[in-house]
Amino acid sequence: MRNAAREAALNIIFAQQFNSDCMDSLQKKIFKQFGLMENEADLMFALDLVAKVNEHRAELIEGIEEACHHYRENRINPTDKSILLIAMAEIKYFDEIPPVVSVSEAAGLARKYSTETS
């Protein structure tokens, strides 16, 4: 299921905020942890999602800043920022995924990984 792929991508994108050279071994551990090594379609989706976020990070962060009036992206909790980056990348670059699905999946990730006050 793509839920696991999104969770794996979230973990990688979160880690990259602290170490931009997220090593292959870390990615492989994360993919294995979420059971993606046995599911090529979900593994490819996770890899593509991480790649799109990395490729368009500056543009996506600019979008976050535009939406968060008077609130710089560096003040956003790293987990929440990672979730926003994933949702925005899906909406902008994955035409086959309806935006409502991306928003719903982002809300699910936030419920699981974020806090009540975020």
QUIMO-V746785 format. One record per run of one state. SS is the DSSP state (H for helix, E for strand, L for the rest). FROM is the first residue (numbers start at 0). LEN is the number of residues. Records with the same first field share a line. If there is no record, write none. Layout:
# QUIMO-V746785
SS = FROM-LEN ; FROM-LEN
This chain:
# QUIMO-V746785
L = 0-1 ; 16-7 ; 33-6 ; 55-1 ; 67-5 ; 75-2 ; 93-5 ; 113-5
H = 1-15 ; 23-10 ; 39-16 ; 56-11 ; 72-3 ; 77-16 ; 98-15
